[in-house]
Amino acid sequence: MTAALAQAGLGIGDIPLAEVHDCFPIEEAIFLEDAGFYKRGEAWRGVHESYESFKGSKHIPYVDGGKELLVNPGGGLKADGHPVGATGVRQAYECFKQLRGEAGGHQIDPDGPLDTALCHNIGGTGGIATVHILRRGD
């Protein structure tokens, strides 16, 4: 994660949208902490509060330190049946559609134009992880 942010010239607060590998609910919280969106032991509260406050909106925001991170607006891996072997491509495609404003009924509307998205994927038996940062060009 640190290397991906450095390569993109971004900080953690510059990421408004993340497609997170959420094969199990705990994976979401683990990633949010490991990536630096939350301090260790705190992400479960954000995840819990986001689900508790879910009122049929099109996405579930996580707020930490005044910054809003929109996570898995298309429903995440479980919503797609967790297509093993294709999850990374599905996540990248979701980010691509979001950045182009073509995500249909689950298009997010952050405070300002959406120009950056992060994809996090885990492969194999959990021994391989990738992070891609996609940016919209002018």
N, C-alpha and C positions, 0 to 999 in steps of 0.2 A: 504494500500500500504506500509506504513512504517513498519507494523508488518510482512508482507510477505518478504520484503527486509531483515529485521533484522533476521528473521528465516532462510533465505537462506545465511546469512552472506555476503550480497551484498550491493552495493550502486547503486543509480539511474544510474550512468554512466556505470555500468556493464551490462546493458540490451541493446543488439543490435537489438532485434526483439520483437515486441509487436503485439498481436492480440487484437484489441481494439473493444469494443462494440460500433458500429457506426450505430445504427438504424436510426439516423438522423445525417446529417453532423456536426451539432454543438456539438454532443456528443463526437466526436473525439477531438475537441479543448478543451472541458471541461475536459476530462480525462487527456490530455497531461499537462494541468495546475495543476489539482488536484494531479496528480502523482508526479509532480516536474520536469518534462522534460522541462517545460517552466515557466516563471514568470507569475503571474496573468495579464491578458489582452494582452499577447504576442503570445499565441499559434495560434490565427487566422492567424497571418502573416505567420507562418511556414506552416500551412495547405494550405493557399492560394498560397504561393510560390511553394509548392510542386506540386500543381495541375497546376499552370502556367508553370512550367518547365517540366511537364510530356511530354515525347516525345516517348511514346510507350514502355518505359522500363518495366521490369517485376515487379517492385515495386516502391513505392514512398517513398524516404527517407525524414526524417525531420532532420535538422541539427541545433543544439543549442550548442553554446560554443565549437564548433569544434568536437562534438560527433555526429555520425550519428545513428539515430534510424529508423529502417525499420518497417513500420506500415502496417498491413493487406496486405501482399504480394499476397494473394489469392483473393483479392478483397473485403474482409470484409463481413459483414452480408448482405448488400444489394446485393452483387454479388451472394449470395446463396439464395436469396428470403427471408431473415430474418426468418429462421425456428423457430418460437417462441416455446420455450420449449426444443429446441435442440441446441440452439446457443452456449452454453458453451461447449458442447461436440464437436461441429464442430470446435470451436476455439482451444480446446486442441488437437484435431486430426491434425489440420493444424500445430500447433507448433511441435507436435511429428514427423510429416513427414519432416518438415524443419530440425529438429535436426538430423534426420537420413539421410538427403540428398536425400529424396524420394518424393519431392514435384513437380517433373516433370517440366513443362514449367514455373512455377512461383517460382522455387527454388531460394533462395537468395544466394548471394556470398559476405558476408561481408569481411572486411579486416582481414583475418585470419579465423581460424575454428569457426564455429557457435557452441557454447556450452550452450547457455542460451536463453530462450524465456519466455515471459510473456503473460499470458492470462487474460484479464479483461472482466468480464461479469456483466450485470445488469439484475435482475429478477423482476418479479411481476410488480408493477406500479412504479418502480424506487426506491423502498425502500430497496432493497437487492442488494449488489454488492459483487463480489468475485474477488480475484486476485490469480492466481496460477503462480508460477515460476517453470519452468521445466528446468532441467539441464541434459546434456548428460554425461553419465559415461564413464570411460575409457574402 
